Amino acid sequence: MASGVRDIDIGLLRAFVAVAETGGMTAAGRVVHLSQGAVSQQIKRLEALFETQLFDRSGETMALTRDGERLMSRARRLIGLNDDVFNQMRGEDFSGEVRLGVAHDIVASLLPPVLRRFQNQRPHVLVTLVSDTSSRLRQQLRERSIDLAVLTESRRGSGDTFLFTDTLVWAGAPDGTAYRRRPLSVALGQEHCAFRSAAIDALNRAGIEWRVICQVGSLEPVFATLEADMAVAPFLSRTVPARLAALDRHELPVLPAFHINLRTPSNGVDLITDELARQIREAMRADPLDRGIPPVRTSG
């Protein structure tokens, strides 16, 4: 061995990447199946090995230092190579494709960190993302045109099916006045959207005169309508975009809670799909802040 050259423990790199991606020791511990204290010790060991500080610990979340940023891409490559060698030698083939269906109202806010981590760990697996309403995704799951589905549903799933529960809230422009106007303009999205009937039922029970605008499949026109203070719309509290605000206003009726469930085909899944499902469960069951989701901005 050359003088001064030392081996790097892959476990230390896994802890490093987990902390960098989640922003905290506790959330990282859930990813790598270690306690918060054990993760902290692994980061200290890695910093001692390289004789440099990898994280800035002064803020609410742990941010990478310049040296930490330099290590990040290399750490992912080393972990990926390690896993490739291990799987090849063990005869576990993690190449293939997983067709993942995700409800369109949660795909952008909740899935990117999970998919990024899975792609880093399983670079030879192609994840095809299908975004649609929960009702249509359920049909595609029955038809086996998708392998796995993350859905927003009014009923809580049982066992491993259930991920977490969130409350439906009204969202609109920060400091906007659309919520005061009558008839109330509401952007309700597609006809089969799970939140549509819940919002309509709440408005009717409250005796509020309302009208529907912006009935489209894509969320971007809805965002534009709300930012322009033309309407309000129902969102899960954890998915309200940063440029909008949850409207904590007594003029608007309270909306029900919805459950985020992970559904699989009735005849089971293959090894690759089961691995992605496991990682989705671990990430989604973490606390919202641990998942990197910012606190809901309210206007009230």
Secondary structure, DSSP 8 states (H G I E B T S, - for coil): --TT-----HHHHHHHHHHHHHSSHHHHHHHHT--HHHHHHHHHHHHHHHTS--EE-SSSS-EE-HHHHHHHHHHHHHHHHHHHHHHHHHT----EEEEEEEETTTHHHHSHHHHHHHHHH-TTEEEEEEEE-HHHHHHHHHTTSSSEEEEEESS---GGGEEEEEEEEEEE-TT--GGGSSSEEEE--STT-HHHHHHHHHHHHTT--EEEE---SSHHHHHHHHHTTS-BEEEEGGG--TTSEEE--TTS----EEEEEEE--TT---HHHHHHHHHHHHHHTS-TTTTT-----EE-
